[in-house]
Amino acid sequence: MSDKASSSSFHPAFTISNIKSSIPIVLEMENVQYSTWVELFKVHARSHKVLDHIITPPKGVGTTTVRFITKGKEKPPPATYEEKELWSTLDATVISWIYSTISRDLLNTSIEPDSTAMDTWNRLRDIFQDNKHSRAVALEQEFSTTSMENFPNVSSYCQRLKSIADQLKNVGAPVSHSRMVLQMVDGLSKAYRAVGTLIRQSNPLPPFYKARSMLT
């Protein structure tokens, strides 16, 4: 066995036994956390030297693994058999990370035979970019009608507003800082309205996290 082949077993990606400890959320269509999932996954992939398996690096930037032509995407550098085997094994590892952190519905929708990790990554991106306008309308309606009366405490109420705002950002309809704070205040129950008035009258409005702390 060559030195390269034997050294492949020491690649950082092979040290991961439980991907869910690093990416503790499950990506679902109904409870959209796509941007959060993407960021966690990218950080994890970068720290384990496999980011180039899901995102093509800029020209002139070296990669840690050998890539070869996938559906016409790019030309490969010269590679030995051992390097190709390492690339294939690492790619399968990244795909397994993706499949382990998405819901069963998304898995059934996105899985295709002989796909690379980048194919799968891009397929999920396309799924979450489809029907953006209709999803934005539904999320806007939910955001504007969310009320604290439907939640057990102020923390869960604020967390839901933040979650909807994140989903709106995912579909290209970001919520402004001031609207986040004012919507939070408008949906408060009677017991919190005095504090809500204080927040509303602040100039400038406090950041969302600070307004949340004032309520809690």
C-alpha positions as CSV (number, residue, x, y, z in Angstrom):
1,M,0.0,0.0,0.0
2,S,1.3,3.5,-0.9
3,D,1.9,6.2,1.6
4,K,-1.0,8.2,0.1
5,A,-3.4,5.3,0.4
6,S,-2.4,4.6,4.0
7,S,-2.6,8.3,4.9
8,S,-6.2,8.5,3.7
9,S,-7.3,6.7,6.8
10,F,-6.1,9.8,8.8
11,H,-8.3,12.3,6.9
12,P,-10.2,14.4,9.3
13,A,-13.6,13.5,7.7
14,F,-13.1,9.9,8.7
15,T,-13.0,10.8,12.5
16,I,-16.7,11.7,12.5
17,S,-18.9,8.9,14.0
18,N,-22.0,11.0,14.7
19,I,-22.7,13.9,12.4
20,K,-25.8,14.9,14.4
21,S,-23.5,16.0,17.3
22,S,-22.1,18.7,15.0
23,I,-25.3,19.5,13.1
24,P,-28.0,19.1,15.7
25,I,-31.0,20.1,13.5
26,V,-32.9,18.1,11.0
27,L,-33.6,19.9,7.7
28,E,-37.4,19.8,6.9
29,M,-39.7,21.4,4.4
30,E,-42.3,22.3,6.9
31,N,-40.1,23.9,9.5
32,V,-37.6,25.6,7.3
33,Q,-34.2,26.1,8.8
34,Y,-32.3,25.9,5.5
35,S,-29.9,28.8,6.0
36,T,-29.0,27.6,9.5
37,W,-28.5,24.0,8.2
38,V,-26.4,25.3,5.3
39,E,-24.1,27.4,7.6
40,L,-23.6,24.6,10.1
41,F,-22.9,22.1,7.3
42,K,-20.4,24.4,5.6
43,V,-18.6,25.1,8.9
44,H,-18.4,21.4,9.6
45,A,-17.2,20.5,6.0
46,R,-14.6,23.3,6.1
47,S,-13.2,22.2,9.4
48,H,-12.9,18.6,8.1
49,K,-11.4,19.6,4.8
50,V,-14.2,18.5,2.5
51,L,-15.9,21.8,1.7
52,D,-14.8,21.4,-2.0
53,H,-17.2,18.4,-2.2
54,I,-20.2,20.7,-1.9
55,I,-18.9,24.1,-3.1
56,T,-16.6,24.6,-6.1
57,P,-13.7,26.7,-4.8
58,P,-12.7,29.9,-6.7
59,K,-10.2,29.6,-9.5
60,G,-6.6,29.5,-8.2
61,V,-7.6,28.1,-4.8
62,G,-6.2,24.7,-4.0
63,T,-8.3,21.8,-2.8
64,T,-7.6,19.1,-0.2
65,T,-9.0,16.3,-2.4
66,V,-8.9,15.3,-6.0
67,R,-12.0,16.2,-8.1
68,F,-12.8,14.9,-11.5
69,I,-15.4,15.6,-14.1
70,T,-19.0,15.4,-12.8
71,K,-21.6,16.1,-15.4
72,G,-19.4,18.6,-17.2
73,K,-18.8,20.7,-14.2
74,E,-15.0,20.9,-14.2
75,K,-11.8,19.4,-15.5
76,P,-9.8,17.1,-13.2
77,P,-6.1,17.5,-12.3
78,P,-4.0,14.3,-12.9
79,A,-4.8,11.8,-10.2
80,T,-3.6,8.4,-9.1
81,Y,-5.8,5.5,-8.5
82,E,-5.4,6.0,-4.7
83,E,-6.3,9.6,-4.9
84,K,-9.5,8.8,-6.9
85,E,-10.4,6.2,-4.4
86,L,-9.9,8.7,-1.5
87,W,-12.0,11.3,-3.3
88,S,-14.8,8.7,-3.9
89,T,-14.8,7.6,-0.3
90,L,-14.8,11.2,1.0
91,D,-17.6,12.1,-1.3
92,A,-19.7,9.2,-0.1
93,T,-18.9,10.3,3.5
94,V,-20.2,13.8,2.8
95,I,-23.4,12.4,1.1
96,S,-24.0,10.3,4.2
97,W,-23.7,13.4,6.3
98,I,-26.3,15.1,4.2
99,Y,-28.7,12.2,4.2
100,S,-28.4,11.9,8.0
101,T,-29.4,15.5,8.7
102,I,-32.5,15.9,6.5
103,S,-36.0,14.6,6.9
104,R,-37.3,11.4,5.3
105,D,-39.5,13.4,2.9
106,L,-36.5,15.4,1.7
107,L,-34.4,12.3,1.5
108,N,-37.0,10.6,-0.7
109,T,-37.2,13.8,-2.9
110,S,-33.5,14.4,-3.3
111,I,-31.9,11.0,-3.5
112,E,-30.8,9.8,-6.9
113,P,-28.5,6.9,-7.8
114,D,-24.8,7.7,-8.4
115,S,-25.1,11.3,-7.3
116,T,-22.1,13.2,-6.0
117,A,-22.3,15.2,-2.8
118,M,-22.3,18.4,-4.9
119,D,-25.2,17.1,-7.0
120,T,-27.2,16.4,-3.8
121,W,-26.2,19.7,-2.2
122,N,-27.4,21.6,-5.3
123,R,-30.6,19.6,-5.6
124,L,-31.5,20.6,-2.0
125,R,-30.7,24.2,-2.8
126,D,-33.1,24.1,-5.8
127,I,-35.8,22.5,-3.7
128,F,-35.7,25.3,-1.2
129,Q,-35.6,28.0,-3.9
130,D,-38.7,26.7,-5.7
131,N,-42.0,28.5,-5.2
132,K,-40.3,31.2,-3.2
133,H,-43.0,33.8,-3.8
134,S,-45.9,31.7,-2.6
135,R,-43.9,30.6,0.4
136,A,-43.0,34.2,1.2
137,V,-46.7,35.2,1.1
138,A,-47.7,32.4,3.5
139,L,-44.8,33.2,5.9
140,E,-45.6,37.0,5.8
141,Q,-49.1,36.2,6.8
142,E,-47.9,34.0,9.7
143,F,-45.4,36.5,10.9
144,S,-47.9,39.4,11.0
145,T,-50.5,37.3,12.9
146,T,-48.2,35.6,15.4
147,S,-49.4,36.4,18.9
148,M,-47.9,35.6,22.3
149,E,-51.3,34.3,23.5
150,N,-50.5,31.1,21.5
151,F,-47.3,30.4,23.3
152,P,-46.5,29.2,26.9
153,N,-43.9,32.0,27.5
154,V,-42.2,35.0,26.1
155,S,-39.1,33.0,25.1
156,S,-41.0,30.6,22.9
157,Y,-43.0,33.5,21.4
158,C,-39.8,35.4,20.5
159,Q,-38.1,32.2,19.2
160,R,-41.0,31.6,16.8
161,L,-40.9,35.1,15.4
162,K,-37.1,34.7,14.9
163,S,-37.7,31.4,13.2
164,I,-40.3,32.8,10.8
165,A,-38.0,35.8,10.0
166,D,-35.2,33.4,9.2
167,Q,-37.5,31.5,6.8
168,L,-38.5,34.7,5.1
169,K,-34.8,35.5,4.6
170,N,-34.4,32.1,3.0
171,V,-37.0,32.9,0.4
172,G,-35.6,36.4,-0.4
173,A,-38.0,38.4,1.8
174,P,-35.8,39.5,4.8
175,V,-37.5,41.2,7.8
176,S,-36.0,44.5,8.9
177,H,-34.7,45.1,12.4
178,S,-37.4,47.6,13.3
179,R,-40.2,45.4,12.0
180,M,-38.9,42.5,14.0
181,V,-39.0,44.5,17.2
182,L,-42.4,46.2,16.5
183,Q,-44.1,42.9,15.5
184,M,-42.8,41.4,18.7
185,V,-44.3,44.2,20.7
186,D,-47.6,44.2,18.8
187,G,-48.2,40.6,19.6
188,L,-47.6,40.8,23.3
189,S,-50.2,39.7,25.9
190,K,-51.6,42.3,28.3
191,A,-49.2,41.5,31.1
192,Y,-46.3,42.6,28.9
193,R,-47.8,45.7,27.4
194,A,-46.1,48.2,29.7
195,V,-42.7,46.9,28.8
196,G,-43.8,46.8,25.2
197,T,-44.7,50.5,25.3
198,L,-41.3,51.3,26.7
199,I,-39.6,49.3,23.9
200,R,-41.8,51.0,21.2
201,Q,-41.0,54.5,22.5
202,S,-37.3,53.9,22.6
203,N,-35.3,55.9,20.0
204,P,-33.6,54.2,18.4
205,L,-35.4,50.9,18.9
206,P,-33.3,48.3,20.8
207,P,-32.0,45.3,18.9
208,F,-34.3,42.3,18.8
209,Y,-32.2,40.3,21.3
210,K,-32.1,43.2,23.8
211,A,-35.8,43.8,23.5
212,R,-36.3,40.1,24.1
213,S,-34.1,40.3,27.2
214,M,-36.2,43.2,28.5
215,L,-39.3,41.1,28.2
216,T,-37.8,38.0,29.8
